[in-house]
Amino acid sequence: MGIDDRFIAENERKATVSSNAFYAFQATKRWLQVRLEALGAVIVLAAAMFAVAYRNSLNPGMVGLALSYALTIQADITMLIRSYAELQTQLVSVERVQENLLKNKEAPSIQDKDAQLPEHWPTEGRVESRNYSTHYRQGLDLVITNISFEVQPAEKIGIARLAIIPQDPTLFAGTVRQNLDPFDELQDADLWEALERAHLKEHIAKLAGGLSFAVTQNGDNFSVGQRSLICLACTLLRKSKILVLDEATAAVDVETDELIQEMIRSEFKDRTILTIAHRIKTIMDSDKILMLEKGCVEEF
């Protein structure tokens, strides 16, 4: 994807952090060793001074034994303290493992093996919500509270909110073909037909390579309106029964908005459509309007 420099810089940064931590760890071990050696030297000095002070009353054999033990206790204390410090350091790994074990696990991809969805589910575009609530992450307030509504097949539903931040359509780095048909299941004729119905065939045909034209990261070499139309062309190819438009025309000009709305009216008339919008014009053709206020259903 042409991001070699970013990966190299990221690797250098992590290597630097790791080296700094390793150097600090080694320096701490050496400083501990110095302190332990000094403690051992103090013990030997004290034993020697006592031996000199009481030389007339002490047995020479006992003095030699005391000095011998004083010399060996230095190594014993060093080994004991270093072992304790190493144990304390390694127990951090145990704490990390315990923290990960206590985290909430991901739900299995299949909750019940006897209740797997059919291959072509859903067969009709019926949507029913029963007391649905959600928040962005645990600990935050609910943004949707006890939402209940029912959408019949092929109905067009507009969903109004307040204070919506517009969302931009996103394309993946690759070719136009890969964005339209990521699993390489369709013929070129199908892709050109979808682009024609999305009013993009003429523009894509003029690009170098046509369907093989390279799309940059996030699709920055296309306008916002063109990215929206490519996303709709991809939806045409997938032929799903339910279409959700989340602020699909929030960041485009009025002319492109009208073009997209005309395409939705003509190409998706047999599908269930949920349109989240902040422009009243965007949801004028809807069969019903779901009005949300502070995460709750005000009207439907």
Order of alpha helices (4+ residues) and beta strands (2+ residues): alpha-alpha-beta-beta-beta-beta-alpha-alpha-alpha-beta-alpha-beta-alpha-beta-beta-beta
